[in-house]
């Protein structure tokens, strides 16, 4: 066994000597070509920064589920209302009216007579059916005497003619009654019969109607103070309303009798044709 180990050692020494000689021979051979590739020499220091490119692949799957339920309920009610325009009522160009009413004496005239009555008629024209018109009036008025003034006096009567300007205003021309209000004013002449004389309370003046004054009895009769007048004049102003053919009106009438004004207020109800 010892001899076998010695042989192995000898063989290993021989191989080592042979390998060392070969290496020495290669080192001394300068005729061999050198490599042209430079071997980089790294300096000691900070390590170079190497850029890194990351490739990221993202896979995304979106699932959209849309559920929509539309419920539309439409309710439609059509109501048709038919409106018929009523025709306008005519205003009229000509007007003829008759009426009757009461006559109320005023101021000192009322001291000797009672309320009376008035019979009335008029004729009017409204050119072009306009708002303005002209009206001719005729009235017959009768007053009764008071017993304490002149119990035997027959009572004052009056025939009166007037010319008035009329201004009318329709209130509802679509109404069948065609209501209108109107205003009037003007003047005229007066003829008395059996005018009952009276004395004013303020200045104690005797008021007469000229030769048409009643002088048959009474303490107020003074024939020596009577004038020869038989006609007098008056002015008047008033208003009224018409409903269809019916009318009602009133006005204030002032007459220039001798000594002072004699006034009364008629209220007349009548029909227009």
C-alpha positions as CSV (number, residue, x, y, z in Angstrom):
1,X,0.0,0.0,0.0
2,X,2.8,2.4,0.8
3,X,4.5,1.6,-2.6
4,X,1.3,2.5,-4.4
5,X,1.0,5.9,-2.8
6,X,4.6,6.7,-3.6
7,X,4.0,6.0,-7.2
8,X,1.0,8.4,-7.3
9,X,3.0,11.2,-5.8
10,X,5.7,10.7,-8.3
11,X,3.3,10.9,-11.2
12,X,1.7,14.1,-9.8
13,X,5.1,15.9,-9.5
14,X,5.9,15.0,-13.1
15,X,2.7,16.4,-14.4
16,X,3.2,19.6,-12.4
17,X,6.7,20.2,-13.8
18,X,5.5,19.5,-17.4
19,X,2.5,22.0,-17.0
20,X,4.8,24.7,-15.5
21,X,7.2,24.5,-18.4
22,X,4.4,24.9,-20.9
23,X,3.2,28.0,-19.3
24,X,6.7,29.6,-19.3
25,X,7.1,28.9,-22.9
26,X,3.9,30.6,-23.8
27,X,4.8,33.7,-21.9
28,X,8.1,34.1,-23.7
29,X,6.5,33.8,-27.1
30,X,6.2,37.5,-28.3
31,X,5.4,36.7,-31.8
32,X,1.8,35.7,-31.1
33,X,-0.9,38.2,-32.2
34,X,-2.5,40.3,-29.4
35,X,-6.1,40.9,-29.1
36,X,-7.4,44.4,-30.2
37,X,-10.2,44.3,-27.8
38,X,-9.7,46.6,-24.8
39,X,-10.7,45.3,-21.5
40,X,-12.4,48.1,-19.7
41,X,-10.9,49.0,-16.4
42,X,-13.5,50.0,-13.8
43,X,-12.5,52.8,-11.5
44,X,-13.2,52.5,-8.0
45,X,-16.1,54.9,-7.1
46,X,-19.9,55.3,-7.5
47,X,-21.6,52.7,-9.5
48,X,-23.0,53.8,-12.9
49,X,-26.7,54.4,-13.0
50,X,-28.3,52.0,-15.3
51,X,-31.7,53.2,-16.8
52,X,-34.4,50.7,-16.2
53,X,-37.3,50.4,-18.5
54,X,-40.4,48.8,-17.0
55,X,-43.1,47.6,-19.3
56,X,-46.4,47.4,-17.5
57,X,-49.3,45.8,-19.2
58,X,-52.6,46.5,-17.6
59,X,-55.6,44.6,-18.7
60,X,-58.9,46.1,-17.6
61,X,-62.3,44.8,-18.3
62,X,-65.3,47.1,-17.6
63,X,-68.7,45.6,-17.5
64,X,-71.5,48.2,-17.6
65,X,-75.0,47.1,-17.1
66,X,-77.7,49.8,-17.6
67,X,-81.2,49.2,-16.8
68,X,-83.8,52.0,-17.6
69,X,-87.5,51.9,-17.3
70,X,-89.5,54.9,-18.6
71,X,-93.2,55.1,-17.7
72,X,-95.0,58.0,-19.3
73,X,-98.6,58.7,-18.5
74,X,-100.3,61.4,-20.6
75,X,-103.7,62.6,-19.6
76,X,-105.2,65.1,-22.0
77,X,-108.5,66.8,-21.6
78,X,-109.6,69.2,-24.3
79,X,-112.4,71.6,-23.3
80,X,-113.7,73.8,-26.0
81,X,-115.7,76.7,-24.9
82,X,-117.5,78.6,-27.6
83,X,-118.1,82.2,-26.7
84,X,-120.5,84.1,-28.9
85,X,-120.2,87.8,-28.9
86,X,-123.5,89.6,-28.5
87,X,-124.2,92.3,-31.1
88,X,-123.9,95.9,-30.0
89,X,-127.3,97.5,-29.3
90,X,-127.9,100.6,-31.5
91,X,-127.8,104.0,-29.8
92,X,-130.5,105.5,-32.0
93,X,-130.6,108.7,-34.0
94,X,-134.1,109.9,-33.2
95,X,-135.9,109.8,-29.9
96,X,-139.5,110.5,-29.0
97,X,-140.6,110.0,-25.4
98,X,-143.6,110.6,-23.2
99,X,-143.8,110.4,-19.4
100,X,-145.5,111.5,-16.2
101,X,-144.2,112.3,-12.8
102,X,-144.2,114.6,-9.8
103,X,-143.3,118.2,-9.5
104,X,-141.8,119.5,-6.2
105,X,-141.8,123.3,-5.6
106,X,-138.7,124.6,-3.7
107,X,-137.8,127.5,-1.3
108,X,-140.5,130.1,-0.7
109,X,-142.6,128.9,-3.5
110,X,-143.4,125.8,-1.4
111,X,-144.9,128.0,1.3
112,X,-148.1,128.6,-0.8
113,X,-148.5,125.5,-2.9
114,X,-148.4,121.7,-2.6
115,X,-146.4,119.2,-4.7
116,X,-147.9,118.8,-8.1
117,X,-147.6,116.6,-11.2
118,X,-145.9,116.9,-14.5
119,X,-147.0,115.6,-17.9
120,X,-143.9,115.4,-20.2
121,X,-143.0,114.8,-23.8
122,X,-139.8,115.2,-25.7
123,X,-138.3,114.8,-29.2
124,X,-134.5,114.4,-29.6
125,X,-132.1,113.9,-32.4
126,X,-128.5,112.6,-32.2
127,X,-126.7,113.2,-35.5
128,X,-124.9,110.1,-36.6
129,X,-126.0,108.2,-33.5
130,X,-123.4,110.2,-31.6
131,X,-123.2,110.9,-27.8
132,X,-124.3,114.5,-28.2
133,X,-127.9,115.4,-29.1
134,X,-130.5,118.1,-29.0
135,X,-133.8,117.6,-27.4
136,X,-137.0,119.7,-27.4
137,X,-139.2,119.2,-24.3
138,X,-142.7,120.1,-23.5
139,X,-144.3,120.0,-20.0
140,X,-147.6,120.7,-18.4
141,X,-147.3,121.2,-14.7
142,X,-150.0,121.7,-12.1
143,X,-149.6,122.6,-8.4
144,X,-152.3,122.6,-5.7
145,X,-152.6,125.5,-3.2
146,X,-152.2,125.3,0.5
147,X,-155.3,126.1,2.5
148,X,-153.5,128.5,4.8
149,X,-152.2,130.7,2.0
150,X,-155.1,131.0,-0.3
151,X,-157.8,128.4,0.2
152,X,-159.9,129.7,-2.7
153,X,-157.1,129.9,-5.3
154,X,-157.4,127.5,-8.2
155,X,-153.8,126.5,-8.1
156,X,-150.8,127.4,-10.3
157,X,-150.5,125.9,-13.7
158,X,-147.6,126.0,-16.1
159,X,-147.0,125.3,-19.7
160,X,-143.3,125.0,-20.5
161,X,-141.2,124.6,-23.6
162,X,-137.4,123.8,-23.4
163,X,-134.5,123.2,-25.7
164,X,-131.7,121.0,-24.1
165,X,-128.4,119.7,-25.1
166,X,-128.0,116.0,-24.1
167,X,-124.9,114.0,-23.5
168,X,-125.4,110.3,-23.2
169,X,-123.0,107.5,-22.1
170,X,-123.8,103.8,-22.8
171,X,-123.1,101.5,-19.9
172,X,-123.4,98.1,-21.6
173,X,-124.2,98.0,-25.3
174,X,-124.3,94.2,-25.3
175,X,-127.1,94.1,-22.8
176,X,-130.6,93.7,-24.2
177,X,-131.7,96.7,-22.1
178,X,-128.8,98.8,-23.4
179,X,-128.5,101.0,-20.2
180,X,-127.5,104.6,-20.7
181,X,-127.0,107.6,-18.4
182,X,-127.4,111.1,-19.8
183,X,-127.0,114.6,-18.7
184,X,-128.9,117.6,-20.1
185,X,-129.1,121.3,-19.7
186,X,-130.7,124.2,-21.4
187,X,-133.5,126.7,-21.1
188,X,-136.9,127.8,-22.5
189,X,-140.1,129.8,-22.1
190,X,-142.9,129.5,-19.5
191,X,-146.5,130.4,-19.6
192,X,-148.4,130.5,-16.2
193,X,-152.1,130.3,-15.5
194,X,-153.5,131.4,-12.1
195,X,-150.0,131.8,-10.6
196,X,-150.3,132.0,-6.8
197,X,-148.3,135.0,-5.6
198,X,-146.0,134.6,-2.6
199,X,-143.7,136.7,-0.4
200,X,-140.0,135.7,0.1
201,X,-138.9,135.1,3.7
202,X,-135.6,136.9,3.4
203,X,-136.3,140.2,1.8
204,X,-140.1,140.1,1.9
205,X,-140.4,140.6,-1.8
206,X,-143.7,139.8,-3.6
207,X,-143.3,137.3,-6.4
208,X,-145.9,137.3,-9.2
209,X,-146.2,136.1,-12.8
210,X,-147.4,139.4,-14.4
211,X,-150.9,139.5,-15.7
212,X,-151.2,135.7,-15.2
213,X,-151.1,136.1,-11.4
214,X,-154.3,135.1,-9.6
215,X,-155.7,138.1,-7.9
216,X,-159.2,137.0,-7.0
217,X,-158.5,136.4,-3.3
218,X,-155.8,136.1,-0.8
219,X,-153.7,138.6,1.2
220,X,-150.9,138.4,-1.4
221,X,-152.9,139.8,-4.3
222,X,-151.8,143.2,-5.3
223,X,-153.0,144.2,-8.6
224,X,-151.1,147.5,-8.6
225,X,-147.8,145.6,-8.6
226,X,-148.5,143.3,-11.5
227,X,-146.5,143.7,-14.8
228,X,-147.9,143.0,-18.2
229,X,-145.7,140.0,-18.8
230,X,-147.3,136.9,-20.0
231,X,-144.2,134.8,-20.9
232,X,-141.1,134.1,-18.8
233,X,-138.0,132.2,-19.4
234,X,-136.1,129.6,-17.4
235,X,-132.9,127.6,-17.2
236,X,-132.6,123.9,-16.3
237,X,-130.0,121.2,-15.6
238,X,-130.6,117.5,-14.9
239,X,-129.7,113.9,-15.5
240,X,-131.5,110.6,-16.3
241,X,-131.1,107.0,-17.1
242,X,-132.6,104.8,-19.8
243,X,-133.2,101.0,-19.6
244,X,-134.5,99.8,-22.9
245,X,-137.5,101.9,-23.7
246,X,-137.9,103.1,-20.1
247,X,-136.4,106.3,-18.8
248,X,-136.4,108.2,-15.6
249,X,-135.0,111.7,-15.2
250,X,-135.0,114.7,-13.0
251,X,-133.9,118.3,-13.3
252,X,-133.8,121.6,-11.6
253,X,-135.9,124.4,-13.2
254,X,-135.5,128.1,-12.2
255,X,-138.0,130.6,-13.7
256,X,-137.5,134.4,-13.7
257,X,-140.8,135.4,-12.3
258,X,-141.3,139.0,-11.1
259,X,-139.7,139.8,-7.8
260,X,-137.6,136.6,-7.5
261,X,-136.8,133.3,-9.1
262,X,-139.5,130.6,-8.8
263,X,-138.0,127.0,-8.9
264,X,-139.2,123.5,-8.8
265,X,-137.9,119.9,-9.4
266,X,-139.8,117.5,-11.7
267,X,-139.2,113.7,-11.5
268,X,-140.6,112.0,-14.6
269,X,-140.9,108.3,-15.6
270,X,-141.7,107.4,-19.2
271,X,-141.1,105.5,-22.4
272,X,-139.0,106.3,-25.4
273,X,-140.1,105.2,-28.9
